[in-house]
Amino acid sequence: MSPSEPTSATPVRTLEQRLDALRRANDIRSRRARLKKDLKRGHKKIDEILAEPPEFIKTAKVVDVLLAVPNCGKVKSTKVLNHCRISPNKTVGGLSERQRRELVTFFRP
């Protein structure tokens, strides 16, 4: 391979494909923000979200979702994750059934 050849294996995308990906990413971000506001206001319940997460929240980190819950700051969310043996880098969609069940049980009234 010569020095002038690109070393990246990034696929070439058309402008339309890039714009479509940007639209989808913006949609996901806005839906997540709306869900977090609803959690903060008490309009949505965290146990219901974790039990059956909507598609747009599955790639979010669990800790970020927990921080949107009223009275659940950094310290409490870290304790909850430790108690349920969940990595702080784990996404909602990446939770095992055991982890999901423990989180739901923890937050269920």
Backbone as CSV, one residue per row, in Angstrom:
resi,resn,N_x,N_y,N_z,CA_x,CA_y,CA_z,C_x,C_y,C_z
1,MET,0.849,-1.162,0.000,0.000,0.000,0.000,0.903,1.236,0.000
2,SER,0.633,2.141,-0.901,1.452,3.345,-0.986,0.930,4.393,-0.008
3,PRO,1.767,5.359,0.374,1.357,6.386,1.346,0.189,7.231,0.871
4,SER,-0.058,7.312,-0.420,-1.143,8.159,-0.909,-2.500,7.451,-0.894
5,GLU,-2.501,6.135,-0.686,-3.768,5.403,-0.653,-4.445,5.593,0.702
6,PRO,-5.769,5.773,0.678,-6.479,5.932,1.945,-6.460,4.628,2.748
7,THR,-6.319,4.727,4.046,-6.288,3.542,4.898,-7.630,3.295,5.568
8,SER,-8.558,4.189,5.409,-9.857,4.065,6.040,-10.753,3.106,5.261
9,ALA,-11.518,2.315,6.020,-12.463,1.400,5.399,-13.881,1.973,5.463
10,THR,-13.989,3.263,5.630,-15.292,3.914,5.717,-15.985,3.841,4.365
11,PRO,-17.226,3.361,4.366,-17.932,3.276,3.090,-18.253,4.675,2.545
12,VAL,-18.255,4.776,1.248,-18.587,6.044,0.602,-20.108,6.160,0.581
13,ARG,-20.602,7.301,1.058,-22.048,7.518,1.096,-22.389,8.739,0.263
14,THR,-23.542,8.685,-0.330,-24.006,9.816,-1.117,-24.488,10.912,-0.170
15,LEU,-24.626,12.091,-0.690,-25.137,13.206,0.096,-26.526,12.866,0.648
16,GLU,-27.346,12.255,-0.174,-28.703,11.889,0.255,-28.657,10.899,1.425
17,GLN,-27.756,9.929,1.374,-27.627,8.957,2.459,-27.153,9.633,3.742
18,ARG,-26.214,10.559,3.615,-25.712,11.269,4.794,-26.803,12.144,5.408
19,LEU,-27.571,12.816,4.561,-28.658,13.660,5.063,-29.746,12.820,5.731
20,ASP,-30.028,11.658,5.165,-31.015,10.762,5.758,-30.546,10.286,7.132
21,ALA,-29.276,9.925,7.255,-28.725,9.493,8.539,-28.781,10.631,9.556
22,LEU,-28.493,11.837,9.118,-28.552,13.001,9.996,-29.983,13.247,10.471
23,ARG,-30.952,13.119,9.577,-32.365,13.288,9.952,-32.779,12.260,10.999
24,ARG,-32.385,11.001,10.770,-32.729,9.941,11.732,-32.084,10.201,13.086
25,ALA,-30.822,10.609,13.091,-30.115,10.889,14.351,-30.777,12.052,15.092
26,ASN,-31.153,13.086,14.373,-31.826,14.230,14.999,-33.179,13.826,15.568
27,ASP,-33.899,12.973,14.852,-35.193,12.485,15.326,-35.020,11.704,16.626
28,ILE,-34.018,10.827,16.665,-33.763,10.028,17.865,-33.399,10.938,19.033
29,ARG,-32.536,11.926,18.795,-32.143,12.843,19.867,-33.336,13.621,20.417
30,SER,-34.191,14.096,19.534,-35.342,14.874,20.004,-36.347,13.986,20.752
31,ARG,-36.534,12.746,20.294,-37.445,11.828,20.985,-36.898,11.457,22.364
32,ARG,-35.581,11.263,22.453,-34.961,10.973,23.752,-35.122,12.162,24.698
33,ALA,-34.899,13.355,24.192,-35.037,14.554,25.022,-36.467,14.677,25.542
34,ARG,-37.437,14.412,24.687,-38.847,14.475,25.086,-39.143,13.435,26.171
35,LEU,-38.605,12.218,25.991,-38.820,11.169,26.979,-38.189,11.546,28.319
36,LYS,-36.999,12.116,28.293,-36.336,12.527,29.534,-37.131,13.612,30.252
37,LYS,-37.693,14.550,29.496,-38.536,15.590,30.109,-39.769,14.958,30.742
38,ASP,-40.377,13.996,30.033,-41.554,13.317,30.575,-41.211,12.543,31.849
39,LEU,-40.021,11.934,31.895,-39.578,11.238,33.106,-39.404,12.234,34.249
40,LYS,-38.751,13.354,33.961,-38.506,14.380,34.988,-39.815,14.912,35.571
41,ARG,-40.806,15.102,34.706,-42.092,15.659,35.126,-43.015,14.613,35.747
42,GLY,-42.633,13.345,35.658,-43.471,12.284,36.207,-44.566,11.819,35.272
43,HIS,-44.522,12.219,34.003,-45.531,11.813,33.027,-45.282,10.391,32.523
44,LYS,-44.040,9.937,32.638,-43.662,8.565,32.253,-42.990,7.928,33.451
45,LYS,-43.072,6.615,33.534,-42.464,5.872,34.630,-41.266,5.092,34.111
46,ILE,-40.149,5.186,34.842,-38.905,4.547,34.418,-39.047,3.028,34.352
47,ASP,-39.799,2.435,35.268,-39.939,0.977,35.246,-40.643,0.509,33.976
48,GLU,-41.605,1.283,33.487,-42.304,0.922,32.244,-41.388,1.084,31.030
49,ILE,-40.579,2.142,31.042,-39.649,2.383,29.935,-38.613,1.268,29.866
50,LEU,-38.075,0.880,31.029,-37.061,-0.165,31.051,-37.636,-1.535,30.732
51,ALA,-38.878,-1.796,31.146,-39.502,-3.094,30.888,-39.715,-3.316,29.394
52,GLU,-40.189,-2.294,28.713,-40.416,-2.383,27.262,-39.916,-1.100,26.616
53,PRO,-38.593,-1.011,26.394,-38.027,0.236,25.871,-38.410,0.500,24.417
54,PRO,-38.773,1.745,24.110,-39.018,2.098,22.716,-37.708,1.980,21.925
55,GLU,-37.804,1.776,20.659,-36.634,1.561,19.796,-35.618,2.695,19.915
56,PHE,-36.086,3.943,19.984,-35.181,5.094,19.990,-34.360,5.226,21.274
57,ILE,-34.738,4.532,22.330,-34.002,4.645,23.588,-33.030,3.482,23.784
58,LYS,-33.127,2.466,22.952,-32.304,1.266,23.130,-30.803,1.528,23.002
59,THR,-30.403,2.537,22.268,-28.972,2.819,22.106,-28.464,3.859,23.113
60,ALA,-29.342,4.320,23.994,-28.935,5.279,25.031,-28.315,4.523,26.206
61,LYS,-27.380,5.159,26.880,-26.784,4.542,28.059,-27.803,4.545,29.194
62,VAL,-27.825,3.455,29.946,-28.766,3.320,31.056,-28.579,4.462,32.053
63,VAL,-27.343,4.794,32.347,-27.077,5.850,33.332,-27.673,7.189,32.888
64,ASP,-27.645,7.487,31.600,-28.219,8.740,31.106,-29.733,8.770,31.299
65,VAL,-30.369,7.627,31.122,-31.817,7.553,31.319,-32.144,7.670,32.807
66,LEU,-31.345,7.010,33.655,-31.582,7.083,35.101,-31.437,8.499,35.628
67,LEU,-30.506,9.263,35.058,-30.303,10.640,35.514,-31.513,11.534,35.247
68,ALA,-32.399,11.103,34.361,-33.605,11.884,34.067,-34.721,11.601,35.069
69,VAL,-34.543,10.581,35.902,-35.558,10.217,36.887,-35.465,11.183,38.078
70,PRO,-36.605,11.695,38.543,-36.575,12.588,39.702,-35.921,11.897,40.905
71,ASN,-35.122,12.637,41.645,-34.412,12.148,42.833,-33.405,11.041,42.529
72,CYS,-32.915,10.996,41.315,-31.902,10.003,40.954,-30.746,10.732,40.273
73,GLY,-29.820,11.193,41.095,-28.660,11.897,40.564,-27.515,10.930,40.292
74,LYS,-26.319,11.476,40.208,-25.141,10.654,39.893,-24.875,9.597,40.961
75,VAL,-24.970,9.984,42.217,-24.663,9.046,43.301,-25.663,7.895,43.329
76,LYS,-26.948,8.219,43.300,-27.968,7.166,43.365,-27.929,6.281,42.123
77,SER,-27.764,6.879,40.944,-27.737,6.060,39.727,-26.526,5.122,39.737
78,THR,-25.391,5.590,40.264,-24.205,4.729,40.375,-24.466,3.588,41.353
79,LYS,-25.113,3.882,42.479,-25.451,2.832,43.446,-26.400,1.803,42.845
80,VAL,-27.385,2.276,42.093,-28.350,1.368,41.463,-27.631,0.463,40.469
81,LEU,-26.785,1.043,39.628,-26.055,0.247,38.638,-25.152,-0.778,39.322
82,ASN,-24.470,-0.368,40.395,-23.610,-1.299,41.134,-24.427,-2.421,41.760
83,HIS,-25.556,-2.060,42.361,-26.427,-3.042,42.997,-26.918,-4.080,41.978
84,CYS,-27.257,-3.626,40.783,-27.772,-4.518,39.735,-26.652,-5.121,38.875
85,ARG,-25.406,-4.829,39.229,-24.227,-5.326,38.501,-24.304,-4.973,37.013
86,ILE,-24.447,-3.672,36.770,-24.547,-3.156,35.400,-23.415,-2.163,35.173
87,SER,-22.719,-2.315,34.076,-21.638,-1.408,33.711,-22.207,-0.021,33.411
88,PRO,-21.494,1.048,33.782,-21.963,2.397,33.469,-22.019,2.668,31.963
89,ASN,-21.371,1.835,31.172,-21.380,2.011,29.716,-22.471,1.209,29.023
90,LYS,-23.249,0.460,29.776,-24.278,-0.417,29.194,-25.414,0.415,28.594
91,THR,-25.890,-0.009,27.431,-27.036,0.662,26.809,-28.325,-0.038,27.246
92,VAL,-29.433,0.656,27.096,-30.731,0.100,27.474,-31.005,-1.176,26.672
93,GLY,-30.696,-1.153,25.390,-30.927,-2.328,24.552,-29.959,-3.462,24.842
94,GLY,-28.839,-3.169,25.481,-27.838,-4.181,25.772,-28.015,-4.850,27.124
95,LEU,-29.058,-4.486,27.860,-29.301,-5.093,29.164,-29.704,-6.553,29.012
96,SER,-29.193,-7.399,29.892,-29.639,-8.797,29.911,-31.018,-8.840,30.573
97,GLU,-31.688,-9.956,30.467,-33.013,-10.076,31.090,-32.910,-9.904,32.607
98,ARG,-31.858,-10.459,33.214,-31.662,-10.331,34.647,-31.478,-8.868,35.035
99,GLN,-30.603,-8.165,34.307,-30.344,-6.762,34.605,-31.610,-5.920,34.443
100,ARG,-32.323,-6.167,33.375,-33.561,-5.417,33.116,-34.567,-5.671,34.242
101,ARG,-34.729,-6.937,34.614,-35.677,-7.313,35.670,-35.305,-6.656,37.000
102,GLU,-34.004,-6.659,37.349,-33.570,-6.043,38.603,-33.813,-4.537,38.602
103,LEU,-33.530,-3.874,37.480,-33.781,-2.430,37.396,-35.259,-2.107,37.511
104,VAL,-36.078,-2.863,36.811,-37.531,-2.634,36.860,-38.035,-2.836,38.280
105,THR,-37.573,-3.901,38.934,-37.984,-4.178,40.314,-37.539,-3.065,41.242
106,PHE,-36.332,-2.556,41.038,-35.806,-1.489,41.886,-36.668,-0.241,41.808
107,PHE,-37.154,0.101,40.616,-37.900,1.344,40.432,-39.417,1.178,40.504
108,ARG,-39.901,-0.062,40.514,-41.344,-0.279,40.571,-41.843,0.069,41.973
109,PRO,-42.920,0.835,42.062,-43.456,1.240,43.388,-44.039,0.066,44.161
